[in-house]
């Protein structure tokens, strides 16, 4: 499975960053999963070359460079050894990031050889299933703007905001996740013909712990997880990967 760690801003020292990377490198030795560490931009150079894991950014700038103080461009990220970047995370969308901005970021990422991990997800679920329109809108905005070849290079991360930060007991059920993954693949099928859409990896980005991740991974159609807070706790991270193995 593809396990993407999103360290967010939890890690504020190079010592902890190194320790977490070493933990991931040790866990990667059994080759049970493909591990990606999406770390704060200042640590990309520090962790470049970590054995057995790929590096990713948590976001890239909509800017291509130049007079854009404080921005971190896709080109700068790629030059430090990153091969992935998260785009359109719910926390960025909540700051006002629009689909139009996300499209530009995806394009910049692809132009510099980065694999975009496109995050989509609804804030809440309603009885009329209007939340499905949110998912379709967020996917369509990006995939409609790309070529067939570019579409195949994306990873999709489904992050239902209503299930994030909850305990394993309160998280999404396997039935709900299976239905959503099926719906996401149906939408992807509108943009990628035939069986090719099945090759686009779909991750689950809600709350996942060692106790519920194996259940969520079983017969739901997901290809991995986008892990948040648990990825910066060596004990929780190790337990999660071992449970999935």
C-alpha positions as CSV (number, residue, x, y, z in Angstrom):
1,X,0.0,0.0,0.0
2,X,1.0,3.6,-0.4
3,X,1.3,5.2,3.0
4,X,1.7,9.0,2.9
5,X,2.7,10.8,6.1
6,X,1.6,14.4,6.4
7,X,3.7,15.9,9.3
8,X,1.8,19.2,9.0
9,X,3.4,21.7,11.5
10,X,3.8,19.2,14.3
11,X,7.5,18.8,13.9
12,X,9.4,21.9,14.9
13,X,13.0,20.7,15.4
14,X,15.5,19.1,13.0
15,X,16.2,16.5,15.7
16,X,12.7,15.2,15.7
17,X,12.6,15.3,11.9
18,X,15.7,13.1,11.7
19,X,14.3,10.7,14.4
20,X,11.0,10.3,12.5
21,X,12.8,9.8,9.2
22,X,15.1,7.1,10.7
23,X,12.0,5.3,12.1
24,X,10.4,5.3,8.7
25,X,13.6,4.1,7.0
26,X,13.7,1.1,9.4
27,X,10.1,0.3,8.8
28,X,10.7,0.5,5.0
29,X,13.2,-2.3,5.1
30,X,10.6,-5.0,5.0
31,X,9.2,-3.4,1.8
32,X,5.6,-4.1,2.9
33,X,4.5,-0.7,1.9
34,X,5.6,2.3,-0.2
35,X,6.3,5.1,2.2
36,X,6.2,8.8,1.5
37,X,7.0,11.5,4.1
38,X,5.4,14.9,3.3
39,X,7.5,17.1,5.6
40,X,7.7,20.9,6.3
41,X,9.6,22.5,3.4
42,X,12.6,23.5,5.6
43,X,13.3,19.8,6.3
44,X,13.3,18.6,2.6
45,X,17.0,19.1,2.1
46,X,17.9,17.7,5.5
47,X,16.1,14.5,4.9
48,X,16.9,14.1,1.2
49,X,18.4,10.6,0.5
50,X,16.7,8.9,3.4
51,X,16.8,5.2,2.5
52,X,13.7,3.4,1.5
53,X,11.3,6.4,1.6
54,X,10.2,9.1,-0.8
55,X,9.9,12.7,0.2
56,X,7.0,15.0,-0.5
57,X,6.0,18.6,0.2
58,X,2.8,19.5,2.0
59,X,2.0,22.2,-0.6
60,X,3.5,24.1,-3.5
61,X,3.1,27.7,-4.4
62,X,0.8,28.9,-7.2
63,X,3.8,31.1,-8.1
64,X,6.4,30.1,-10.6
65,X,9.0,32.2,-8.8
66,X,10.3,35.7,-8.9
67,X,8.9,38.5,-6.7
68,X,6.9,36.2,-4.4
69,X,8.2,36.6,-0.8
70,X,7.7,33.5,1.3
71,X,6.4,31.3,-1.4
72,X,7.9,27.8,-2.0
73,X,7.7,26.8,-5.6
74,X,7.4,23.4,-7.2
75,X,10.8,23.8,-8.7
76,X,12.4,24.5,-5.4
77,X,10.7,21.5,-3.8
78,X,11.8,19.2,-6.6
79,X,15.4,20.4,-6.5
80,X,15.6,19.3,-2.9
81,X,14.7,15.7,-3.8
82,X,10.9,15.6,-3.3
83,X,8.9,13.5,-5.7
84,X,5.4,14.1,-4.3
85,X,3.4,17.0,-3.1
86,X,0.0,17.3,-1.4
87,X,-2.3,19.7,-3.2
88,X,-5.8,20.9,-2.1
89,X,-5.6,19.7,1.4
90,X,-8.7,20.6,3.4
91,X,-6.7,22.8,5.7
92,X,-5.6,24.8,2.7
93,X,-9.1,24.9,1.2
94,X,-10.4,26.2,4.5
95,X,-8.0,29.2,4.1
96,X,-9.7,30.1,0.9
97,X,-7.8,28.0,-1.6
98,X,-10.1,27.6,-4.7
99,X,-10.3,24.9,-7.3
100,X,-8.7,27.3,-9.8
101,X,-5.7,27.8,-7.6
102,X,-5.4,24.0,-7.0
103,X,-5.5,23.4,-10.7
104,X,-2.5,25.7,-11.2
105,X,-0.6,24.1,-8.3
106,X,-1.2,20.6,-9.9
107,X,0.1,21.9,-13.2
108,X,3.2,23.4,-11.6
109,X,3.8,20.1,-9.7
110,X,3.5,18.0,-12.8
111,X,5.8,20.3,-14.8
112,X,8.6,19.7,-12.3
113,X,8.2,16.0,-12.1
114,X,6.2,15.9,-8.8
115,X,3.3,13.5,-8.3
116,X,0.4,15.5,-7.0
117,X,-1.7,14.0,-4.1
118,X,-5.0,15.6,-4.8
119,X,-7.2,15.9,-1.7
120,X,-10.9,15.9,-2.0
121,X,-13.6,15.5,0.7
122,X,-16.9,16.8,2.1
123,X,-17.4,18.7,5.4
124,X,-20.5,16.8,6.3
125,X,-22.9,14.2,5.0
126,X,-26.6,14.9,4.3
127,X,-29.5,12.6,3.7
128,X,-30.0,13.8,0.1
129,X,-26.4,12.8,-0.7
130,X,-25.5,16.4,-1.9
131,X,-22.0,15.7,-0.6
132,X,-21.4,13.7,-3.7
133,X,-21.6,16.8,-5.7
134,X,-18.8,18.3,-3.7
135,X,-16.6,15.3,-4.5
136,X,-17.4,15.4,-8.2
137,X,-16.8,19.2,-8.3
138,X,-13.4,19.0,-6.7
139,X,-12.3,16.1,-8.9
140,X,-13.7,17.4,-12.1
141,X,-12.2,20.9,-11.7
142,X,-8.7,19.4,-11.8
143,X,-9.1,16.4,-14.1
144,X,-10.9,18.4,-16.7
145,X,-7.9,20.8,-17.0
146,X,-5.3,18.0,-17.6
147,X,-4.3,15.9,-20.5
148,X,-4.9,12.1,-20.4
149,X,-1.3,11.5,-19.6
150,X,-1.3,14.0,-16.8
151,X,-4.4,12.5,-15.3
152,X,-2.7,9.2,-14.9
153,X,0.0,10.7,-12.8
154,X,-2.2,11.9,-9.9
155,X,-3.0,10.2,-6.6
156,X,-6.4,11.0,-5.1
157,X,-6.7,11.3,-1.3
158,X,-10.3,11.1,0.1
159,X,-10.4,13.1,3.3
160,X,-14.0,13.4,4.8
161,X,-13.7,16.3,7.2
162,X,-16.4,15.0,9.4
163,X,-14.3,11.9,10.2
164,X,-11.0,13.6,10.8
165,X,-9.8,13.8,14.4
166,X,-12.3,11.2,15.5
167,X,-11.5,8.0,17.4
168,X,-11.4,4.8,15.4
169,X,-14.9,3.9,16.7
170,X,-16.3,7.2,15.3
171,X,-14.4,7.1,12.0
172,X,-16.0,6.1,8.7
173,X,-17.4,2.6,8.3
174,X,-16.0,0.2,5.8
175,X,-19.3,0.2,3.9
176,X,-19.3,4.0,3.6
177,X,-15.7,4.0,2.5
178,X,-16.3,1.3,-0.1
179,X,-19.2,3.2,-1.5
180,X,-17.2,6.5,-1.7
181,X,-14.2,4.9,-3.3
182,X,-16.6,3.3,-5.9
183,X,-18.1,6.7,-6.5
184,X,-14.7,8.4,-6.9
185,X,-13.6,5.7,-9.4
186,X,-16.9,6.3,-11.3
187,X,-16.0,10.0,-11.6
188,X,-12.5,9.2,-12.6
189,X,-13.9,7.0,-15.3
190,X,-15.5,10.0,-16.9
191,X,-12.0,11.4,-17.5
192,X,-9.9,8.3,-18.0
193,X,-11.3,5.8,-20.5
194,X,-11.7,2.1,-20.0
195,X,-9.9,0.3,-17.2
196,X,-7.1,2.8,-17.0
197,X,-8.8,4.8,-14.3
198,X,-8.3,1.8,-11.9
199,X,-4.6,2.5,-12.1
200,X,-5.1,5.9,-10.3
201,X,-4.4,5.3,-6.7
202,X,-7.0,6.4,-4.2
203,X,-6.0,6.9,-0.5
204,X,-8.1,7.3,2.6
205,X,-7.2,10.5,4.5
206,X,-9.6,10.3,7.5
207,X,-8.8,9.1,11.0
208,X,-6.9,5.8,10.8
209,X,-5.2,4.0,13.7
210,X,-3.7,0.5,14.1
211,X,-7.1,-0.8,15.4
212,X,-9.2,0.3,12.4
213,X,-6.8,0.7,9.5
214,X,-6.7,-3.0,8.6
215,X,-10.6,-3.1,8.5
216,X,-10.6,0.1,6.3
217,X,-8.0,-1.4,4.0
218,X,-9.9,-4.7,3.6
219,X,-12.2,-4.9,0.5
220,X,-12.9,-1.1,0.3
221,X,-10.9,-0.4,-2.8
222,X,-8.4,2.0,-1.3
223,X,-4.7,1.8,-2.3
224,X,-3.3,3.3,0.9
225,X,-3.6,6.0,3.5
226,X,-2.8,9.7,4.0
227,X,-1.8,9.8,7.7
228,X,-1.7,12.9,9.8
229,X,-1.0,13.2,13.5
230,X,-0.3,9.5,13.9
231,X,2.7,9.8,11.5
232,X,4.6,12.0,13.9
233,X,4.3,9.6,16.8
234,X,6.9,6.8,16.3
235,X,4.9,4.3,18.4
236,X,1.5,5.0,16.6
237,X,3.2,5.1,13.2
238,X,5.0,1.8,13.7
239,X,1.9,0.1,15.1
240,X,-0.2,1.4,12.1
241,X,2.3,0.0,9.5
242,X,2.7,-3.3,11.4
243,X,-1.1,-3.7,11.6
244,X,-1.4,-3.1,7.8
245,X,1.3,-5.7,7.2
